[in-house]
Amino acid sequence: MFGQLLSSLADGLLLGFVYGLAAMGLSLIWGVMTVINLAHGPVIALGMFTAYLLFTQAGVNPYLALLPVAVLGMALGLVIYGAAVHRVLNAPHLSTLLATFAVNMIIIGVGTAVFTTSPHNIDFSLGSFSLGPLTVPFTRVVAAFAALAATALLYLFLYFTRPGKAIRAVANNRMAAELMGISSTTMLALSFGLGTLLACLAGGLIATFFPFTILSGGPYELKSFVICVLGGLGNPLGALLGGLLLGGLEGLVPAFMPVSWVPVVEFGLFVLVLLLRPQGLLGAK
Amino acid sequence: MRRLLYLIGALAVAGLLAGAPASAATKNVVIGFTASQTGKLNVEAIRQINGLNLWIEQVNEAGGVKLPDGTVLKFQAKFYDDESKKERVQELYTKLINQDKADFLISPYSSGLADAAAVIAQQYNKILISAGAASDSTYKKGYTLIFQVYTPASRYLTGALDLLAKMDPAAKKLAVIHEKDKFSTDVVEALKKYAEGKGYQVALYEGYEPGTTDFAPFINKIPAGTDAILGGGHFADTSTFAKQLHEKGVKAKMVALLVAPPEPKFAELGEAAVGVIGPSQWEPLATTYNQETAQKLNLPFVGPSVAQFTQAYQTKYKEVPSYHSAGGYVAGLLLGEAIRQAGSTDTAKVKEALDKMDLLTFYGRIKFDTAKEHGLQIGHEMIYTQWQKDAQGKLVNQLVWPEAFKTADVQPYRVK
């Protein structure tokens, strides 16, 4: 029983880092421009497919592929921002929701036509290591570290670089930031790009251990919502913590009840947090 | 010169007019069906319609089916994409019957969708050959016009236990992890009953939601000392499950999973595919279904040989056929044969011919239950395949059970 619990918890926590990374993208976009990006899931899936294509067509190591995946993620974000988000930014929330939902449908539609919905798989393995009752695939460990590194880089960027500080200024008070000479459009586009970059990175990492289709981003998008609420919307560090919490929960719950109860517990918690601590565990930023 | 041309033209027209009544009347028979060209079932579903379309093409090329009154029947497919969704299926089958005037129906792929189509077919008094649907429950509803091509779900994995008993008579402990859909649930419920009857201990029995990608929570729950892991669901989830079983270094004498392992695409899993056993409706290697066997069983042999089917399919679609392809082809073949025997396209007469049918095809024996569970397949048998490495280290899908089809000895999944 103890061994089972331990390996279950380890699996959940390692995955939690990646959940956190995906949620961070959603959280950042919300925090800066109060837009809920409903294209988050398909963007994660595009990250998966970019890593897949680089691996299968050019033989690029999936971890090296993360670099082009990140570049593409940023570019994708800039395009989505320019095409769908910018013009409706100041319209009521429903407009941005619908705009990003439209992007979601477009990506899924094109993705289904190009890749079909049959699963794709990056046949890449680093083996597993065993430690007592634990057997953990190395890909999950590397993914956890990569997620951690991405979080650290994001933190450094937001707090110690000029554009990072500018993004925070725009998030804090767009009008005041403009008066200080910051181009809010550039910063908003940049932060949308950063958000999709993080989503794509998460996708690229997930692709190293789970098979995927163009629809595979959906569950991560849902989890991202829960995580954002747990950690506090707009708070990237909170997102990582929320991810870990959710991952840990996913590891813990199955040890005591049928696995199908996991979503019940997860979304039950979601409602509870909304009721009792709507600002999230770490507080919104 | 011009007059000569007119003359030739007139002669040609006269020749055409004279020729027409000489050849018997040709009638188009519309075969209606939906196919999951998109959605989660598209791999299997597309193979199935490929198989069916191949049959339609071949039977028409060979001159169609001739009725005793001289009418020649040509077949024509009419189909829509059901997006792997139940609601679409019922809507589209009603359309196929009412607007497209389909004479006969073939089911969509998967038990859930086929079950949805069956209701409509029965209501409108149309015969539906159910291909790609193994669930037993459809045949417990008192339908009279639904005929099943696949071995039913209740016999999908029971053979794996017979194989396990032969591999290791001491094996006792089983873990069953299955997709929570109609088909897989039917399979494991029958499996559990069969296992407990044989004295096996089902130590873990859990279902997962369709579309699951993370199986670690289930794998972590497999108790130590489990001899065999059985279950799975459809292609996408089952191949992920197999991959993660491998990564987690799970030890068991046998891993037998539904649907995915017999698919050639399963080999893309590489090392994770090695040792995985899968029940298959049909395999290109199972060449025992031939004229000779038919003679021994005193049954008629109908349709192409295994080699002829495999080759024709490969030439047309540039891929090795899987059992889903064979199922689609056979659905058409049986319908054609029933119409030929009935000498008519009348629903009642064709139904009678299907009820009486007992024959051998390249796909195996076909016989339908006409008693309690009308239309249930009782003639056809499952074959069990296992991915093994050949001398060059290449993955090959061997037949390991039943003995009559064996192309290699079964190997344990991973014991050390």
Interface residues (C-beta under 8 A of the other chain):
Chain A: G3 Q4 S7 S8 D11 G12 L15 T112 T116 T117 S118 P119 N121 D123 S125 S128 S130 T135 P137 T139 F209 F210 P211 F212 T213 L215 S216 P219 E250 G251 V253 P254 A255 P258 V259 S260 V262
Chain B: T38 G39 K40 N42 V43 K180 E206 G207 Y208 E209 G211 T213 D214 A216 P217 F218 N220 K221 A224 F235 A236 S239 T240 K243 E247 K248 G249 E268 L269 G270 E271
